[in-house]
């Protein structure tokens, strides 16, 4: 479990923002397991498609949160392909 801890220690990263959001709702140990699961999903998809991983940054995370809030306010369902 050292890779997720290293990923969330990088400031202004997607993983740090995700961890901080999850840590508000649960203990740090459970939040790091959730982040590890997401990292594994990204690694699997990267290996499956033979592409390079590019960090999207914290701005991408906040953009997704804003889009989700807009869909929720409009009463629409969140699209599964975003």
Secondary structure as GFF3:
##gff-version 3
##sequence-region A 1 82
A	DSSP	alpha_helix	2	9	.	.	.	ID=ss1
A	DSSP	alpha_helix	14	25	.	.	.	ID=ss2
A	DSSP	alpha_helix	28	49	.	.	.	ID=ss3
A	DSSP	alpha_helix	57	74	.	.	.	ID=ss4
###
